[in-house]
């Protein structure tokens, strides 16, 4: 009989010894692998985030540099720069850089060797007189492609912490004018070739487009503006940002000032059949002789910021036609009121003259501004559509929009002053506006009725376009320095639609005192450089 061994009943499991340890080790290895993978992924994410943050730092630093240049182009900027007047060349001041170094470093955009901040975008822009060979995108700039040193002007950044390790990481910003052929693959006007590739590119404020000076028959934008066109130069602003970690961004703006060249007159009352009600005050005046630099600085304008333009003397008042001219002359000479004709001095029958007494200069200076007269109130200034388009553009760029304005209800009012001589502004009121007895400077645009008091003063350009009505009441010694222009472009009944031709504006100036209107070309043209609009922007990829 077989005997069973009962002393070791678990003998059949001896081969399973250590399996638990093996399972634990495998689990540990798996957990360790997952942990190492997570650490690797975390490090990768951290690196990606760090790199992204660094590139964003470079991007927004580059944008900060572009904005510093754009801001300092304004005539009213706290630290304005001198704008180029010549195309990039060896002409001094034709290329302007703002530099923004960090701690213990020198920023020289014209230095090629061993320089992370070399301007390697300049050779990718074509400027006929620069002496630098144009290189297509993708072809690096070399040592011979540096901007001409004779034309370079460098100014320091006024950004906080410039010159320290905490400075914004843009290194330089460059400012130049633009030529038709600056970007050969994208000519502004493909019909202007040959020598016209070097023609200046201008901004047409009314039509909102770039134009080439040669295509509109002028040598440059300044000549077109002097001829009365709403034209201003286009500038190219280029910025380089470079971080300590090596992130690099290059960006560009194309900018231009909104150009407002008012008609050559102290007071423009545009539209047939105007309601012209002048004051009988013996001290009130409207003078068409340009008070120039004296009239600029005497009323708080910054010294050196006024260069008179246009005629030395213009008409005191320009109206829509010969019929209105005759009626308005009768209104100031009397009867029934007293003869105040000597209070209206300027050109008598021409758009410009000198102060030599005679058939061209004297009083009362009230002229027919139509095409059959002295021709100030033609073109843009006689078109409801174009005038309303100009008003819309000014509204879009206004510094202050007066809230709560409407036509026919309670007139709105804002917070004075409406700009100062050192900080002029564009103020826009879309409706009836009570200016009151306060002061302002810059450009004032009112689409309804403008109400002022005799002590009110304004330095700049006042445009009452829409309903075209101004009412001044009460005595005082306020004065308008610049130009006042009225035009009735819209219906006087709701919904106040645009008229086909100008309607009759309303001018009523009552009360005594020594107030009046003094023509000054610098104050009248102050709106031309109050703001520089970005009309194009792009980032350059390398």
C-alpha positions as CSV (number, residue, x, y, z in Angstrom):
1,X,0.0,0.0,0.0
2,X,1.4,3.5,-1.1
3,X,2.0,6.0,1.7
4,X,1.4,9.7,1.2
5,X,3.9,12.3,2.5
6,X,1.9,14.6,4.7
7,X,4.8,16.6,6.1
8,X,5.0,19.3,3.3
9,X,1.6,19.8,1.7
10,X,2.7,23.1,0.0
11,X,5.6,21.6,-1.9
12,X,3.8,22.1,-5.2
13,X,4.1,25.9,-4.8
14,X,7.8,26.1,-4.2
15,X,8.4,27.3,-7.8
16,X,6.3,30.5,-7.1
17,X,8.7,31.9,-4.5
18,X,9.7,35.7,-5.3
19,X,6.9,36.4,-7.7
20,X,5.5,39.1,-5.6
21,X,8.9,40.9,-5.5
22,X,9.1,40.7,-9.2
23,X,5.7,42.2,-9.6
24,X,6.5,45.0,-7.3
25,X,9.7,45.7,-9.1
26,X,8.0,45.7,-12.4
27,X,5.4,48.1,-11.0
28,X,8.1,50.4,-9.7
29,X,9.9,50.4,-13.0
30,X,6.6,51.3,-14.7
31,X,5.8,54.0,-12.3
32,X,9.4,55.3,-12.6
33,X,9.1,55.3,-16.4
34,X,5.8,57.2,-16.3
35,X,7.3,59.6,-13.8
36,X,10.4,60.2,-15.9
37,X,8.1,60.7,-18.9
38,X,6.0,63.2,-17.0
39,X,9.2,65.0,-15.9
40,X,10.4,65.1,-19.5
41,X,7.1,66.4,-20.7
42,X,7.0,68.9,-18.0
43,X,10.5,70.2,-18.8
44,X,9.5,70.3,-22.5
45,X,6.3,72.3,-21.7
46,X,8.4,74.6,-19.5
47,X,10.9,75.2,-22.3
48,X,8.1,75.8,-24.8
49,X,6.4,78.2,-22.4
50,X,9.6,79.9,-21.7
51,X,10.4,80.2,-25.4
52,X,6.9,81.5,-26.2
53,X,7.1,84.0,-23.4
54,X,10.4,85.2,-24.7
55,X,9.2,85.6,-28.3
56,X,6.1,87.4,-27.0
57,X,8.4,89.7,-25.0
58,X,10.3,90.4,-28.2
59,X,7.1,90.9,-30.1
60,X,5.5,93.4,-27.7
61,X,8.8,95.2,-27.2
62,X,9.0,95.6,-30.9
63,X,5.5,97.0,-30.9
64,X,6.4,99.3,-28.0
65,X,9.3,100.7,-30.1
66,X,7.0,101.4,-33.1
67,X,4.6,103.2,-30.8
68,X,7.3,105.3,-29.2
69,X,8.4,106.5,-32.7
70,X,4.8,107.1,-33.8
71,X,4.1,109.1,-30.6
72,X,7.2,111.3,-30.9
73,X,6.4,112.2,-34.5
74,X,3.6,114.5,-33.2
75,X,4.3,118.2,-33.0
76,X,2.6,118.2,-29.5
77,X,4.7,115.3,-28.2
78,X,6.6,115.9,-24.9
79,X,9.8,114.8,-26.7
80,X,9.2,115.3,-30.4
81,X,11.8,114.2,-33.0
82,X,12.7,116.1,-36.2
83,X,11.1,114.2,-39.1
84,X,13.0,113.4,-42.3
85,X,12.3,115.7,-45.2
86,X,14.5,113.9,-47.7
87,X,14.6,110.3,-49.0
88,X,17.2,108.0,-47.3
89,X,20.6,109.1,-48.5
90,X,23.7,110.8,-47.2
91,X,21.6,113.9,-46.5
92,X,21.8,114.5,-42.8
93,X,18.6,113.6,-41.0
94,X,17.1,111.5,-43.8
95,X,17.3,108.4,-41.6
96,X,16.3,108.8,-37.9
97,X,16.9,106.1,-35.3
98,X,15.7,105.9,-31.7
99,X,18.0,103.7,-29.8
100,X,17.2,101.9,-26.5
101,X,20.2,100.1,-25.1
102,X,20.2,97.8,-22.0
103,X,22.7,98.0,-19.2
104,X,26.3,98.6,-20.4
105,X,25.7,98.1,-24.1
106,X,25.9,100.2,-27.2
107,X,23.3,100.0,-29.9
108,X,24.6,100.9,-33.4
109,X,22.3,99.8,-36.2
110,X,24.9,100.7,-38.9
111,X,27.7,98.4,-37.5
112,X,27.9,95.0,-39.2
113,X,30.7,93.0,-37.6
114,X,29.9,91.3,-34.4
115,X,26.7,93.2,-33.9
116,X,23.4,91.5,-33.0
117,X,21.6,94.8,-33.6
118,X,22.7,95.5,-37.2
119,X,19.9,96.9,-39.4
120,X,19.6,94.0,-41.8
121,X,16.2,95.1,-43.0
122,X,17.5,98.3,-44.7
123,X,18.9,96.5,-47.7
124,X,15.5,94.9,-48.3
125,X,14.0,98.3,-49.0
126,X,14.9,100.1,-52.2
127,X,15.9,103.8,-51.9
128,X,17.3,105.3,-55.1
129,X,19.7,107.8,-53.5
130,X,20.9,105.7,-50.6
131,X,23.8,104.0,-52.3
132,X,22.7,100.7,-50.9
133,X,22.0,97.8,-53.2
134,X,18.6,96.3,-52.9
135,X,18.6,92.7,-51.8
136,X,15.5,90.5,-52.3
137,X,13.9,88.9,-49.3
138,X,15.9,85.8,-48.4
139,X,19.2,87.3,-49.3
140,X,21.2,88.5,-46.2
141,X,22.4,92.0,-46.0
142,X,26.2,92.4,-45.9
143,X,28.7,94.8,-44.5
144,X,28.3,97.1,-47.6
145,X,24.6,97.3,-47.1
146,X,24.6,99.4,-44.0
147,X,22.5,102.6,-44.0
148,X,24.6,105.6,-45.2
149,X,26.2,107.0,-42.0
150,X,26.0,110.6,-43.3
151,X,22.3,110.5,-43.3
152,X,21.8,108.9,-39.9
153,X,20.6,110.8,-36.9
154,X,20.3,109.0,-33.6
155,X,18.2,110.1,-30.7
156,X,17.8,108.4,-27.3
157,X,14.7,106.6,-26.2
158,X,12.6,108.1,-23.5
159,X,11.1,104.8,-22.4
160,X,11.3,104.0,-18.7
161,X,14.5,102.2,-17.6
162,X,16.3,102.8,-20.9
163,X,20.0,102.1,-20.4
164,X,19.3,99.6,-17.6
165,X,18.8,95.8,-17.5
166,X,15.0,96.5,-17.1
167,X,14.7,98.4,-20.3
168,X,12.1,97.4,-22.9
169,X,13.8,94.9,-25.2
170,X,13.5,96.8,-28.4
171,X,16.9,98.0,-29.5
172,X,16.2,100.5,-32.2
173,X,13.4,102.1,-34.3
174,X,14.1,103.6,-37.7
175,X,12.1,106.3,-39.5
176,X,12.3,107.1,-43.2
177,X,10.1,108.5,-46.0
178,X,8.6,106.1,-48.5
179,X,9.3,105.9,-52.3
180,X,7.1,104.4,-54.9
181,X,9.8,101.7,-55.4
182,X,10.7,101.1,-51.8
183,X,9.2,97.6,-52.0
184,X,9.9,96.6,-55.6
185,X,7.5,93.6,-55.5
186,X,4.6,95.9,-54.4
187,X,4.8,99.3,-56.2
188,X,2.3,101.8,-54.9
189,X,1.6,102.9,-58.5
190,X,2.7,100.5,-61.2
191,X,2.3,103.2,-63.9
192,X,5.0,105.3,-62.3
193,X,8.2,103.6,-63.3
194,X,11.7,104.7,-64.3
195,X,12.7,107.9,-62.5
196,X,9.3,107.9,-60.8
197,X,10.2,104.8,-58.8
198,X,12.0,107.5,-56.6
199,X,8.8,109.6,-56.4
200,X,7.5,110.2,-52.9
201,X,4.5,108.3,-51.6
202,X,1.7,110.4,-50.0
203,X,-1.4,109.7,-48.0
204,X,-4.7,111.1,-49.5
205,X,-6.7,111.9,-46.3
206,X,-10.0,112.4,-48.0
207,X,-10.0,109.3,-50.2
208,X,-8.1,107.2,-47.7
209,X,-5.4,105.8,-50.0
210,X,-1.7,106.0,-50.9
211,X,-0.8,108.1,-54.0
212,X,2.5,108.8,-55.7
213,X,3.4,112.4,-56.0
214,X,4.4,112.2,-59.6
215,X,1.1,110.6,-60.5
216,X,-0.9,113.6,-59.2
217,X,1.5,116.1,-60.8
218,X,3.7,117.2,-57.9
219,X,7.3,117.0,-57.1
220,X,6.6,115.8,-53.5
221,X,3.9,115.6,-50.9
222,X,4.7,119.0,-49.5
223,X,4.1,120.7,-52.9
224,X,0.8,118.9,-53.2
225,X,-0.2,120.0,-49.7
226,X,0.8,123.6,-50.4
227,X,-1.5,123.5,-53.4
228,X,-4.4,122.8,-51.1
229,X,-4.7,119.0,-51.5
230,X,-5.3,117.0,-48.3
231,X,-2.0,115.2,-48.8
232,X,0.7,114.2,-46.3
233,X,3.9,112.2,-46.5
234,X,3.9,108.5,-45.7
235,X,6.7,107.3,-43.3
236,X,8.1,103.8,-42.8
237,X,8.7,103.0,-39.1
238,X,10.9,99.8,-38.5
239,X,11.7,98.4,-35.1
240,X,14.1,95.6,-33.9
241,X,13.6,93.8,-30.6
242,X,16.2,91.4,-29.3
243,X,16.0,89.6,-25.9
244,X,18.9,88.3,-23.7
245,X,17.7,84.8,-24.6
246,X,18.1,85.5,-28.3
247,X,14.5,86.0,-29.5
248,X,14.4,88.5,-32.3
249,X,11.4,90.3,-33.9
250,X,11.3,93.0,-36.6
251,X,8.2,94.9,-37.4
252,X,7.0,97.8,-39.5
253,X,4.4,100.5,-39.6
254,X,3.5,102.8,-42.4
255,X,2.1,106.0,-40.9
256,X,0.8,109.3,-42.0
257,X,-0.7,112.4,-40.5
258,X,-4.3,113.2,-41.2
259,X,-3.9,116.3,-43.4
260,X,-6.4,119.2,-42.9
261,X,-5.5,122.3,-45.0
262,X,-8.2,124.9,-44.3
263,X,-9.1,127.4,-46.9
264,X,-7.1,130.6,-46.9
265,X,-9.4,132.8,-44.9
266,X,-9.9,133.8,-41.3
267,X,-13.7,133.1,-41.5
268,X,-15.2,130.8,-44.1
269,X,-19.0,130.9,-44.5
270,X,-19.8,128.4,-47.2
271,X,-23.2,127.9,-48.8
272,X,-25.4,130.2,-50.8
273,X,-27.9,132.4,-48.9
274,X,-25.9,132.3,-45.6
275,X,-27.6,133.9,-42.6
276,X,-24.8,136.4,-41.8
277,X,-25.5,138.4,-38.6
278,X,-22.3,140.3,-37.5
279,X,-21.9,142.2,-34.3
280,X,-22.1,145.9,-34.2
281,X,-19.4,146.2,-31.6
282,X,-16.8,148.8,-32.4
283,X,-14.0,146.5,-31.1
284,X,-14.9,143.3,-32.7
285,X,-12.5,142.3,-35.6
286,X,-11.8,139.7,-38.3
287,X,-8.2,140.1,-39.6
288,X,-6.8,138.2,-42.6
289,X,-3.1,139.1,-42.1
290,X,-1.2,136.1,-40.8
291,X,0.0,136.8,-37.3
292,X,2.7,134.2,-37.8
293,X,5.3,133.3,-35.2
294,X,4.3,136.2,-33.0
295,X,0.7,135.1,-33.0
296,X,1.8,131.6,-32.3
297,X,4.1,132.1,-29.3
298,X,2.1,135.0,-28.0
299,X,-0.8,132.6,-27.3
300,X,1.3,129.8,-25.8
301,X,2.5,127.9,-28.9
302,X,5.9,126.2,-28.3
303,X,8.9,128.3,-29.4
304,X,10.3,127.1,-32.7
305,X,7.3,125.0,-33.6
306,X,5.7,127.5,-36.0
307,X,6.8,128.0,-39.6
308,X,4.1,130.2,-41.4
309,X,2.9,128.7,-44.6
310,X,0.8,130.1,-47.5
311,X,0.0,133.7,-48.1
312,X,1.1,136.4,-45.8
313,X,-2.4,138.0,-46.0
314,X,-5.7,136.3,-46.8
315,X,-9.3,137.6,-47.0
316,X,-10.9,138.2,-43.6
317,X,-14.2,136.5,-44.7
318,X,-14.8,134.2,-47.7
319,X,-18.4,133.5,-48.7
320,X,-20.1,131.3,-51.3
321,X,-20.9,133.7,-54.1
322,X,-21.0,137.3,-55.3
323,X,-24.6,137.8,-54.1
324,X,-23.7,136.8,-50.5
325,X,-20.6,138.9,-50.8
326,X,-22.6,142.0,-51.5
327,X,-25.2,141.3,-48.8
328,X,-22.5,140.7,-46.2
329,X,-20.6,143.8,-47.0
330,X,-23.9,145.7,-46.6
331,X,-24.4,144.1,-43.3
332,X,-21.1,145.3,-41.9
333,X,-21.1,148.8,-43.5
334,X,-24.7,149.7,-42.6
335,X,-27.2,151.2,-42.4
336,X,-29.2,150.4,-40.3
337,X,-26.2,149.5,-38.1
338,X,-23.0,151.5,-37.8
339,X,-20.2,151.1,-40.3
340,X,-17.8,148.5,-39.0
341,X,-16.1,147.8,-42.3
342,X,-12.7,148.8,-41.0
343,X,-12.9,145.9,-38.5
344,X,-12.6,143.4,-41.4
345,X,-9.2,143.7,-42.9
346,X,-7.4,141.6,-45.5
347,X,-7.4,140.9,-49.2
348,X,-10.2,142.6,-51.1
349,X,-10.3,140.8,-54.4
350,X,-7.6,138.1,-54.4
351,X,-6.8,135.0,-52.4
352,X,-3.5,136.5,-51.3
353,X,-2.0,139.9,-51.1
354,X,0.3,142.1,-49.0
355,X,-0.5,144.7,-46.4
356,X,0.2,147.5,-48.8
357,X,-3.0,149.7,-48.8
358,X,-4.6,149.8,-52.3
359,X,-7.0,147.9,-54.5
360,X,-5.8,144.5,-53.2
361,X,-5.6,145.2,-49.4
362,X,-7.9,147.0,-47.1
363,X,-11.4,146.8,-45.7
364,X,-14.0,145.4,-45.7
365,X,-12.3,142.2,-46.7
366,X,-15.2,140.1,-47.6
367,X,-14.7,138.1,-50.8
368,X,-16.6,135.7,-53.1
369,X,-14.7,132.5,-52.5
370,X,-16.2,130.6,-55.4
371,X,-14.4,129.6,-58.6
372,X,-15.5,132.8,-60.2
373,X,-14.1,134.8,-57.3
374,X,-11.0,134.1,-55.2
375,X,-11.4,130.3,-55.3
376,X,-10.9,129.4,-51.7
377,X,-14.3,127.6,-51.2
378,X,-14.0,125.2,-54.1
379,X,-13.2,121.5,-54.4
380,X,-13.4,119.7,-51.1
381,X,-14.7,122.9,-49.4
382,X,-17.8,123.0,-51.7
383,X,-18.8,119.3,-51.6
384,X,-21.2,118.0,-48.9
385,X,-20.0,114.4,-49.5
386,X,-16.3,115.2,-49.2
387,X,-16.8,117.5,-46.2
388,X,-18.8,114.8,-44.4
389,X,-16.1,112.3,-45.3
390,X,-13.5,114.6,-43.7
391,X,-15.6,115.0,-40.6
392,X,-15.9,111.2,-40.3
393,X,-12.1,110.8,-40.6
394,X,-11.6,113.4,-37.9
395,X,-14.2,111.8,-35.7
396,X,-12.3,108.5,-35.9
397,X,-9.1,110.1,-34.8
398,X,-10.5,112.4,-32.2
399,X,-8.8,112.6,-28.8
400,X,-12.1,113.6,-27.1
401,X,-15.6,112.8,-28.2
402,X,-18.2,114.9,-26.3
403,X,-20.8,112.5,-25.0
404,X,-24.6,112.9,-25.1
405,X,-24.7,115.2,-28.2
406,X,-27.7,115.4,-30.5
407,X,-29.3,117.9,-32.9
408,X,-32.4,119.8,-31.9
409,X,-32.5,118.9,-28.3
410,X,-30.5,120.1,-25.3
411,X,-27.0,121.0,-26.4
412,X,-24.2,118.9,-24.9
413,X,-21.2,120.2,-23.0
414,X,-17.9,118.7,-22.0
415,X,-15.0,119.3,-19.6
416,X,-12.8,122.3,-20.4
417,X,-10.2,123.1,-21.5
418,X,-10.6,121.5,-24.9
419,X,-6.9,121.3,-25.4
420,X,-4.1,123.7,-24.5
421,X,-1.5,125.4,-26.7
422,X,1.1,122.9,-25.6
423,X,-1.2,119.9,-25.7
424,X,-3.7,120.6,-28.5
425,X,-6.3,118.0,-29.3
426,X,-9.0,117.0,-31.7
427,X,-12.4,117.5,-30.0
428,X,-15.5,116.1,-31.7
429,X,-19.1,116.9,-30.9
430,X,-21.7,115.0,-33.0
431,X,-24.6,117.4,-32.5
432,X,-25.3,120.8,-30.8
433,X,-22.5,121.8,-28.5
434,X,-22.1,124.5,-25.7
435,X,-18.5,125.5,-25.7
436,X,-19.3,128.2,-23.2
437,X,-16.9,130.8,-22.0
438,X,-13.8,128.6,-21.8
439,X,-10.7,127.9,-23.9
440,X,-9.4,125.2,-26.2
441,X,-6.7,124.4,-28.7
442,X,-6.2,122.1,-31.7
443,X,-9.2,121.1,-33.9
444,X,-12.8,121.5,-32.9
445,X,-15.4,119.7,-35.0
446,X,-19.1,120.3,-34.4
447,X,-21.8,118.7,-36.6
448,X,-24.7,120.7,-35.0
449,X,-24.9,124.2,-33.7
450,X,-21.9,125.6,-31.9
451,X,-22.7,128.0,-29.0
452,X,-19.9,130.1,-27.6
453,X,-19.7,133.1,-25.3
454,X,-17.8,136.3,-25.8
455,X,-15.0,135.3,-23.4
456,X,-14.3,132.0,-25.1
457,X,-10.9,131.6,-26.8
458,X,-9.6,128.9,-29.2
459,X,-6.3,128.4,-30.9
460,X,-6.5,126.3,-34.0
461,X,-9.1,125.2,-36.5
462,X,-12.9,125.2,-35.8
463,X,-15.0,123.3,-38.3
464,X,-18.8,123.6,-37.9
465,X,-19.8,121.2,-40.6
466,X,-23.2,119.5,-40.8
467,X,-25.8,122.0,-39.7
468,X,-23.2,124.7,-40.1
469,X,-24.4,127.1,-37.4
470,X,-22.5,129.2,-34.8
471,X,-24.0,131.5,-32.2
472,X,-21.7,133.7,-30.1
473,X,-23.3,135.9,-27.4
474,X,-22.2,138.2,-24.6
475,X,-19.2,140.5,-24.3
476,X,-15.7,139.4,-23.6
477,X,-12.1,139.5,-24.8
478,X,-11.9,136.0,-26.2
479,X,-10.3,135.4,-29.5
480,X,-10.1,132.7,-32.2
481,X,-6.5,132.3,-33.6
482,X,-6.5,130.3,-36.8
483,X,-9.6,129.7,-38.9
484,X,-13.3,129.3,-38.4
485,X,-15.2,127.5,-41.2
486,X,-19.0,126.9,-41.5
487,X,-20.7,124.6,-44.0
488,X,-24.3,123.3,-44.1
489,X,-23.9,119.8,-45.5
490,X,-26.9,118.1,-44.1
491,X,-30.7,118.6,-43.9
492,X,-32.0,120.5,-40.9
493,X,-34.9,118.0,-40.4
494,X,-34.6,114.4,-39.1
495,X,-32.9,112.2,-40.1
496,X,-30.5,115.0,-41.2
497,X,-29.5,113.4,-44.5
498,X,-26.7,114.7,-46.7
499,X,-27.6,117.5,-49.1
500,X,-26.7,117.4,-52.8
501,X,-25.3,120.9,-52.6
502,X,-24.4,123.1,-49.7
503,X,-27.3,124.8,-47.8
504,X,-27.2,128.2,-46.1
505,X,-25.0,128.2,-43.0
506,X,-25.8,130.4,-40.0
507,X,-23.4,133.0,-38.5
508,X,-24.5,135.1,-35.6
509,X,-22.0,137.0,-33.4
510,X,-23.5,139.4,-30.8
511,X,-22.4,141.3,-27.7
512,X,-19.6,143.7,-27.1
513,X,-16.0,143.4,-25.9
514,X,-12.8,143.0,-27.8
515,X,-13.3,139.5,-29.1
516,X,-12.6,138.5,-32.7
517,X,-11.0,136.2,-35.2
518,X,-7.3,136.5,-36.1
519,X,-5.9,134.4,-39.0
520,X,-2.8,132.5,-38.2
521,X,-1.5,129.8,-40.6
522,X,0.3,127.8,-37.9
523,X,-2.8,127.6,-35.6
524,X,-5.1,126.9,-38.6
525,X,-2.9,124.1,-39.8
526,X,-2.2,122.5,-36.4
527,X,-4.4,119.5,-37.2
528,X,-1.9,118.3,-39.8
529,X,0.5,116.7,-37.3
530,X,-1.6,116.1,-34.2
531,X,-1.9,112.4,-34.9
532,X,0.0,109.9,-37.1
533,X,-2.3,107.0,-38.2
534,X,-1.1,103.5,-38.8
535,X,-2.2,102.8,-42.4
536,X,-0.3,99.5,-42.7
537,X,1.5,97.1,-40.4
538,X,3.5,93.9,-40.9
539,X,6.1,91.7,-39.3
540,X,9.3,90.9,-41.2
541,X,10.2,87.2,-41.0
542,X,13.8,86.0,-41.2
